[in-house]
């Protein structure tokens, strides 16, 4: 793909969730999702996606009025607005307490059950061991393990 084709592919088929949420602070949760919808050819309804991630009552709140877990749910809703085939989540629980981390992982698991491929990058052995999903271990840019329904096994 050339640069334009890559951009179109990402807009159409890929959703991104980041460790630091990357929400626009002066926009509400709903507006943060709606702004992403403007980039998609056939977006889902932003309010409905927020309801699906458990934020139906918090749509009009600004990021500063939301907990870390709620902010990450807004980020997930934003990533789902384009009905992606694949969702890439980079350390989605890195800034969350254990309770919210487990809720976010449960949400990502439900998204996967509904048909979206979910790729989670994490250093958390607790999350890897709890999820018992396919684990691809990379060390210094080299794949050193690829196991189905595995846990964290790598020792440095």
ABEGO torsion letter per residue (X at the ends): XBAAAAAAAAAAABBBBBAAGGBBAABBAAAAAAAAAAABABBBBAAAAAAAAGAAAAAABBAAABBAAAAAAAAAAAAAAAGBABBBBBGAAAABBAAAAAAAAAAAAAAAAAGBBBBBBBABAAAAAAAGBBBBBBBGGBBABBBBGBBBABBX
